[in-house]
């Protein structure tokens, strides 16, 4: 298969097409003719509640909208895949090598499911913030991609609240008024993937209903990495001339075995090789939202939402350990060094294990969060002094209560790298590794306003601001070390302007501030003298400062008719700079392998250039995008990185200088996309994604070689058999390129029988894969 990607591509394009764009039912991708007819005004959300939209040409920042057709361009709907392929400033780091657990990066900031990753992107679903209460993580497997109707991606904007340092994603979901009929979809292919989606939407007068479900099952291309995804989304709504009310439910029950980085010497033997396992995550969600709108006049609307969200997570990770035999040939066990006896709960001694055993541990965490909150927003579009004006004023409350529990069970690493438990729970007296039971509550209050005033028909000025107030309380249920109360407050302003140089060319410039409060997880693991096994063990901590980002951006955008009748070119060119104060990093412990802590890391800067060019006509859809990102530290730092070959051999630290680059961020990204309608029923297309090299996590001093850059080619095709039936096919990584998107370091001596010497560990990208499917609509 790896030797004949071209033959496979030709066969697939000829015989196994994907979604044709010739369907017209509500909720479907438009016909080629319809695709060429662009709306005169593209509306962008100005706040998390999508009813506040405004003409994109009046937004003093770069912004992007993805439609339903964009999300389903490669077959089954994929939010992460669409962002990665179509938005130049978005990149994907497959840290976990699982399609439902990507690290989505925007302008150098992350929205990640990995607890402990500093989160710099806010995510909203129907106006409700979905960053998890305990660690601000974003669990993408809980987002029902198939039920998304529209995506707004905006750059840093204080109105979007906490975490919008780099930007925000606002997702508008389907309902009975924007999706009609029945759609059934089934697909499968490489890695044992089987996927099915069923959706139904109906409208009767002022009532509308929608329900959809997805089942996804995959063996995974890495060893021991199966996934099982179950998602449900439903909406019941009533809409009248002046009022609307929608009740929605999102549910999920998912089991994901995500392996993560593997030592380079093992990857050289087999790309599917792993390090230790199990690495299993179970996520369950019940999410109810009530949204309402009242429009007393044509220029005034009042929007509100209220939600309850229950999140349950169970993680079991087989890892290496700092437990060891105290002496060579002995049976007594120690922790960290040969002089500290290993102890269990209530001072119990460890079991007697065979002398030849390779010790490991199974780290388990249990997180249960109940979230409750709501928002109220007033939008007024009446003129002021005979000038068009768009005013939005709102308030929000998000409250989360979390119960967090963690234990570490002594284990034995088998020859196949499976960690088997011994039943012995480690409880070191100094708190270096001990069971944790923690209750946390966090209450986030926000007051915001944004106003866009048309000074002239060409010039529009925007002023915005938001006051964020965050209260975080930690209650240590197993003692007092973790207990504490924390308060963070800040007002973030923004200002900008847009000017229509010509009817087809708009210039924009803006300045904004945003902040991120430390999460309960970070506050409970911020002491370098008592590091944690993230996210398993928490300790008493010194206080952390909140992160504050200052963003400047400016650019040009426009569009004009071109080539054939109905064809149109749109383009954008912009620059941006975000200076962050007191950035929070997850830093490895210089003394204990596998441990870490959070610390404020001074100032950082993320700056760059964004450029995009798009052409759309009846038969062609073409796009090119490029991003240059220069992400650097601006403050001298000393960071722990004990497994870095260039770390100080005594202290296990590295010295970071101003100008050193942030790791895990490619400097250059290039994306090319092309779709062509051979006939009204048959479409072929593909993408090219290119990224430059990046430094490994833990190499903030930039002394090691970069992870090499890469390029990957994906192909797709669709064919409409009848008005209501189509087949599709996709080839991912058609050239079977071998590349990696994330890397870090590890302790080579933790598993002696592997005889490893290179401390680098990488997350390989998926190889060539073929997926085919069919879709029926009624």
N, C-alpha and C positions, 0 to 999 in steps of 0.2 A: 504493500500500500504506500509506503513512504517513497518508493521508487517511481511512482506513476501518478503524481498529483494532477498533472495536466489531463491525463485520460479520464481520471475520476471527475474532474471539473466539467469536461465536455459531456460526459454521460449524464451528469446530474442536471446540467443546464438544458440538455435536450429532452430528458425523460422525466425529471422529478422537479417541476417548478414549484415556487412558493406563492405567496399571496399576490393575486392580481389586484390592481387598483381600479378595477372597473365595477365595483359594487357600489350601490347607492343607498341601502337601508341605513337608518339612523344608527350612528355608532360605528359605521364601517368606513374604511378608507375610500376616498372619492375616486371617481372615474378619472382617466387621464385628462379629459377636457376640464373637469372640475378642478383637478389638481393645478392646472395652469392658471385658474382664476383666483388671484390673490385678493384678500380683503383689503379695502382701502385703509383701514385702521387695525393695527394689531394691538390688542389690549394686554397690558402687563399688570400683575398684581402689585399694589403699593403697600399692602399690609398682609399679614398671614391670612386674613379673611378675604376670600377671593372676590367678594362683591365690591371691592374697592378699586377695581381695575381702571387704568388710564391708558391713553394713547401712548404707545411705546416711544414715539418721537418726542414726547414731553418728559421722558425719564432721563435724568442727568447721569446715567451710568449705563454700562453694558448689561443687557438682559436678554434672555432667550426663552422662547416658548417651544415646547414639544407637543405635538398633537397626537391623537390616537394613531394616525397613520405612521408617524415617526416611531412610535413605540413598537409597532408590529411589522416594521420593515423587514426584519429577519425572521418572520414566522411568529412563534409565540411571543406575547408582549414581554419586554424586558426593559425595566427602567435603567438599571446599571449598564446594560449593553448598549442602549440607545444613547445615553449620555457619553459613554466612552467613545463611541464611533462618530457622533455627530457634533459634539461641543468641543471646540479646540482646547479650552482651558480645563477640561475634565480629564483626569487620568484614573486608571484602576490599578491598584496594587493587590494582586491575588495572594495576600499573606497566608490565607488559610486554604488556598487552592480549592475553593468551593464556589459555584456560581451564585449561591445565596448568601455568602458572607464576604463580599468584596470590601476593600477600603476604597471609597470614592473620594478623590481629591479634587478640589477646586481652588485654583490659584495658590496652591501650596498648603491649603488647609484640608482637614480630613473629616469625613463622616464615616465612622467605622463601627463595626459590631464588636470589635475587640476591646474589652474592658481594660482601661489603662491607657488607651490611645488618646492623647489630648484632642478634643473635638472642637473644630472650628467652623462647622456648618450647621445651621439650624434647619430642621426638617418638620414640615407641617402637613397634616392630612385633613382636608376639609376644615382648615383653620385651627387645628389642634396640634400642639407641639408633641412630637413623638420621640425626641431624644429621651432616653431612659432616665428616670429620676436618680438612680444610684450613681451612675457614672457618665451620663450624657451620651452613652453609646447609641448607635442607630442599628437596630436589628432588621436588616433588609429582608430577611426571610418572612417577617411579619407584615410586610407591605404587599398587598395583593396587586401585583403589576397588571394583571388582566382587567382589573376594575378601575384603572386610572383613565380618566377622560382627557386630562390636560395637565401639563407640567410647566410651572413657572420657575425659572432659575434666575435669581437676581444676585448681583454682587453686594458687597457689604452695605448694610442698611440698618440703622438702629431701630427702625420700626419693627423689625422682625425679632427683636428681643435678644435674650442670652444666646451665646454661641454663634451669632451671625458675624463672626470675625472676618471670614472670607466671603460669606454669602449665605443664601438660604434657598431651600427647595420648598415650593408650595404646591401640593398635589390636590387637584380637583378630581373627585371621584365620579363614577357613573351613577345615574339614577334613571327612573322611568321616563323622564322628560328628555334626556339626551341619548338614550339607548333604547331602541325598539326592536322587538322580535326575538328570535332564538338563534344562538350561535353555539355550535358544538365543534370542538377542535381536538384532534388527537395527533400526537407526533412521537417520534422515537428515533433511536439510532445508536451511535457510538456510546461506549462506557455503560451499556445496559440501560440507557435512558428510556423511560416511558413517561409520557405526560399527557394529561387530558384536562380540558377546560369546558365547562358548560355555563352559558349565560342566558338570562331571559329578562327582557325589559318590556313593560307595557304601560300605556297611558290611556286613560279613559276620562275625558273631560279635564277636570282640575285635579285628578288623582293620578299618581304614577308609582310604579313599583319596579324594582330591579333586584335580582339575586344571581349570584355567580359563585362558582366553586372551581378549585383547581386541585388536582392530585399530581405530584411529581415524584418519581422514583428513579434513582440512579445508583449503580454500583460504584461509580467513581473511577477515575483513571489512575489515581494513586492507590497503593495497597491499603486495604482496610479502611476505605473511605466512602461507604454508602451514605445516601441521604434519602430521607422520606419527608415530603412536604405536603401538608394539607391546609388549604386556605379557603375561607368563606367570606363573602362580602354581600350585604343586602342593604337596600334603602327603600323606605316607604315614605312618600311625600305627597303633599297637597299644595297646589299653587293657584292663587287667584290674582285678580287685578292689582291688589295692594299688598297681599300677604303671601307668604310661603312658609311651610314647615316641613322639615325632613328628619326622620329618625333612621339612623344607620347603625349597622353592626358589622364589625370586622373580627373574625376569629381565626385562630391558627393553632395547629399542633404539629410541631416539626422536630425531627431527630436528624442531626447533622454530625457526621464524623469528618471533621476537618483536620487534616494532618499538619499542615504548616511547613516551616522550613526544615530542610534535611541537609546534613553535612555534604559538602561538595564531593568528597571521596566516594560516598555512597551513590550520589547522583551520577558520577562518572561510570559506575557499574550498571545502574538501571535508573532511568528518569522517573520511574514510578516508585522508587524506593522511599522508605520512611525512616524516621528515627525511633521514637518510642510511641507506643499506643497502649490503651485506647486514648483518643482525643475526641470525646463525645459531648455534644451540647443538645439539650432538650429545651425547646422554647414553646411556651403555651401562652395564648393571648385571648382575652375577651374585652372588646373595646366598643362601647356604646356612645354615640354622639347624637345630640339633638340640636339642630340648627334652625334658626328662624329669621325671617326678614319681613319688615313692615315698611311700606312705601306710602306715606301719607300724601306726598306730592310727587311730581315728575322729577324734582331736583333734590329730594330728601329721602334717605333710606336709613333704617335702623336695623343692624344685623346683630345676631347673638348666637352663641353656642354654649352648650353645657355637655360635659362628658364624664364618663367613668371608664377607667382603664385598669384592668388587672393583668399583670405580667408575672409569669412564673418561669424561672430558669434553673436548670440543673446541669452542672458541668462535672465531668469526670476526666481528669487528665493523668495519663501515665507518664511520669517524668523521672529524670535522674534525681539523686538525693545527696545531701551532705552527711547522711549517716554512713558510717564505715566501721570496719573491724578495727578495734583499738590497736591490735598488734598483728603482725603477719603470722599466720598459722594459728591465731587464737579464735575464740568464739564470742568474746565480749564485744559489744557494740558501743561506739561513741558517736558524738555528733559534732561536726565541724573540725575537731582536732582529736588527737589521741588521748586527751586528758579530761574530756567532758563526757560523762556517761550518757548514753541515750536513755531517755525516760518516756514512759507513757502516761496516760491519764491516771491520776491518783498515785503517781510515783511508781507505777508498775514497771518491772524490768522487761526488756524486749525478749522475744522468743529466741531459742537457740536455732541458728540457721547453719546449713552446711558451709564449711569454710570456703568452698569454691564459689559461693553465691555472689552474683553482682547485684548490689543493693539498688533499689529505686523506691519510688513512692507514688501513691495514687492520691492526687490532690482533688478534693471534692468541694464544690460550693453549691449553695442553695440560696436563691434570691427570689423573694416574693414581694412584689410592689403593687400597691393600690394607689392609683392616681385619680384625682378629682379636680375639676376646675371648669373655667368658662371664660368667655370674652363678651364684651359689649362694645359696639362700634357704631358711630354716626358718620354718614357720608352725605355731604352737601355739594351739589354741582351747580348751584345758582350763580349767575354773574355777580361780580363785585365791582361797583363803579363802571358798569357796562363792559367789564372785561371778564372773559371766561375764567372760572376759578373752580378748583377741585380740592375740597377740604375733607380730611378724614381725621376723626378723633376717636380714640378707643382706650379700653382698659382690659386687663387680663389677670387671671389668677390661676396658677398651677400649683397644686399641692400633691406631694407624694410621700407615702409611708412605706418604708422598706424593712423587711426582716432579712438579715444576711447571716448565713452560717457557713463555717468552713472547717474542714478537718484534713489531716494528712495521714494516710495509712502507709506504714512501712510495707514495702513490696520487694519482689525479686524480679530482675530483668531476665527474661528467658532468651535463648539463642535467637528467636525470631523477633526480638525486641518488644514482645508483649510483657507488660508489667502486671504481675499477679500479686494480689494482696495477701498479707499474712494475718489480717485481723487486728494488728497492733496499731493503735492511734498514737502518733507522736505528740508529746506535750513537754517541750523543754522548759525548764523553770524560769529562765531569763526572758521568756516570751519570744525567743528567736523563731520558734516554730511551735505554735500551740493552737488548739481549737479556739474558734472565735464565734461568738454570738452577739450580733450587733443590731440594734434598731436605729433607724435614721428617719428623720422627717425633714423635708425641704419644702418651703413655701416661697414661690416666686411671684411677685407683684409687678405689674407693668402699667404705666400710663404713657400714651403716645399720641402724637399728632403729626400730620404731614399736610402741607398745603402747596398746591401748584397754581400759580397766578400767571395768566397770559398778559404780559406787559404790552405786547403787540401781537399781531397774528403770527409773527415769526419768533418772537422771544418769549420764553416761559421760564419763570423762576420758581424754584422749589425750596421750601424750608421744612425741616423735619426734626423731631426730637423724641426721645423716650427716656423715662426714668425707670430704671430697674432696681428692685429691692429684693434681696435674697436672704432668707433665714434658713440656716442648716443646723439641725440639732442631732448629735450623736449620743446614744445611750448604750453603754457597754453592759450587756446583760450577764457577762461572766466576770465582771469586776468593775473598775473605775477608770482604767488607763485610757480607754477610747472616748470616754464621755466628754462632751463639750458643746458649747453654743457658739455659732459663728454668724456674723451679719455682714452683708456686702451691699452697698448701694452706690448708684452712679447715674448721672444724667448724661446721655449721649446725644449730641447735636449732629445735624447734617444740613448741607446747603449745596445747591447746584443750579445750573442753567442749561437750557437747550436753545439753539438758534438755527432756524431754517435758512441756510445760505441760499439755497434755491428750493423750489418745491420738491426736489428729489434728493437733496443733500442736507443733512442735519449735523451740526456740531454740538457736542455736549462736554460738560466739565462739572466735577463735583467733589465734595469733601464730606467724609462721614466718620463717625466714631462708633465703636461697638465694644461690648465687654463680655467676659465669660467669668462667672463665679466658680471657684473651686468646688468640685463635687464632693458628696459624702465619702466616696471611695478615696479621692485624693487627699482629703483632709485627714482621713484615718490611716494614711500611709505616707507620711512626709518627714519621717525621722531617719536620717542616714545612719544613726547608731543602732536602730532597730528596723532593718529593712523587711519587706514583705515578699512573699511569693505571690506576685500579682496574678489574678485578683483574689488569691486564696486567704491570705493572712494579713490582718491589719494590726497596727500598733499605735501607741500614743505618739503625738506629733506636735511639732512647732506649727504656728499658723502659716498658711499660704496666702499670698496676695492674689487678687483677681487680675486677670489678663485684660489689657485695654489695647485696642487696635485703632490706628489712625489711617484712613484710606484716602488717597488722592487718585482720581482717574480723569481722563479726558480722551476724546476721540471724535471720529467722523463715521457716519453711516448713511446709506442711501440705497437707491434702486432706480432702474430705468428699463424700459422695454428693449428687447434685443432679439436679433436673429429672426426666427419664424414668428408668425402671427400668434399672439398670446404669450410669447416667451418673455421672461423677465429676469434680470440680474439684480441681486441684492448683495450688498457688501458692507463690511465694517472694518475699521482700523482704530485701535485704541491702545493707550498706555495706562498702567496702574502702578501704584506703590502702596503697600500696607506696612506700616511700622508698628510692631507690637511691643508693649512694655510688660515685663514680668511674665513672659511666656512660661508655661508649665511643661516640664519634660518628665517622662518616666525614665529614671536613670538606674542602670544596673548597680548593684552593691559591689564595691571593690573588695569585699572580704568574704561574702557568702555566695556561692554559685547558685544561679537561678533566682536570687532575691533581687529586689529593687525598691526604689522609693521615688516619690514625686518631689520636685523642687522647682522654685522659680528660677528661670535660666536667663535673667537679664532681658536684653532687647534683641529682637530679630527683625529682619526686613525681607519682604517678599515683593518683588517688583518685576515688571515685564511688559511684553507687547502681545496683543491679541489681534489677529487678522482673520477675516473670513470672506469667502466669495461663493455665491450660490447662483445657480441657473435653474429655472423651472419653466417647462413648456408642456405642450400636450404629450410629447413623447420622451422628453429628457428630464431627469432630475440629477443634477450634478452639484458637488460642493467641494470646496477646499478650505482648510483651516490650519492656521499655524499659531503656536504660542511659544514665546520665549519667557522663561521664568528664572530669575536670579534670586535665590532664597539663601540668605546668609545670616550668621550671627553678627551682632553689632557690639557685644560685650565680652570681655575676656572671661573665661569660665574654666573651672576644674571639674571634670565629670568622671564618675566611675565607669570603667569599661575594662574589667580585669582580663577578659579573654582576647582583647585587641592586641595583636603582636607588638604594637608600638606603645602600649601602656607602660607606665612606670613599674618596674618589677617589684618594688617594695610596696607602693601605695595602691597599685592597680588602677591608677587614674590617668586621664589624658588631659592635655592643655588645649583649650579651644581659643583661637585668636579671632578678633574682629575680621570679617571677610571670609572666614571658613564657611562652607556651604552646609545647609541643613541636609541630612541624609534622606534617602527614599524619595527624592524629588528630581526627575529628569529636567535638564535645562531646556531641551527642545522637544516639542511635540508637533508632528505633522499628520494631518488626516485628509484623505482623499476619498470621495464617495461618488459612485456613478450608478444610475438606474436608467434602463432604456426599454421602452415598450416596443417589442418587435411587432406585435399586433395589439389590438385593444384587449386581448385576453392574455397575452404572454409578455411577461416582463423578466429581464435579466439584470443583474447588478452585482456590485461588489464594493469592498472597502479596502483601503490601505492605511494602516496605522504605523507610524514611525515614532520612536522615542529614543533619546540619547541616553547615555549611561547615568548612573546614580550611585551615590556613596551608600555603604552599608550602614544600617542602624547600629550605633555604637562606635562609628568612625566619624564623630563630629569634628575631629581634628583633621580629617581629610588626608590621612597618611597612607591608607591602603588603596590598592587599585579599585576602580569603580566596577560595579556590575555592568557588563557591556550593554550597549544600546541594542535595539532590535527593530525589525519591521515584520509585520504580520499581514497576510492577505486573506480576506474572507470573501466568499462568493455566495450568491443567492439567486433564486429564480422562483417565479410563480406562474400558474396557469389556471385560468377560470374555465372549468369544463362547461358549466351552465351558469345561469344567473345566480344560482344558490349553492354551487359546489366548486371548490378549488383545491388544488394540491400544491404543495410547496416543498422546497428543499434548500438546505443550507450546508455549505462546507466551511468550517472554521479552521483557520491556520492551514490553508490549502497547500502551502509549501513545506509544511511540517517543520517549521522553524523551531530550533531549540533556544529558548531564552528564559530569563528570570525577571521578575518584577519586584522582588523584595529580598533583602539579605541582612544577616546580623552575624554575631559570633557566639560560640559555645565553648564549654570546657571539654577539650578532647580526651581528658583522662577519666571522665565519669563512667564510661563503659569500656573497661580495659580489653575485653576480648575482641573489640572491633579494630584495635590498633590504628586509630585515626591520629593524624598529625596536623591537618589543616583546620584551623578554628572557624573557617567560614561556613555558614549554613544558609542555604538559599531556598526560595520558593519557586519551583519551576512552573512555567506556564503550560497549559494543556496542549497536547499534540494535535495533529490532524484529526478532525472529527466530522462525521457526516450525519445529518439529521433530516428526516423527511416526515411529512404529515399531510393532513387533509383538514379542511374546514367546511362546514355546512351552515348555511344561514336560511332562515325562514321568516 
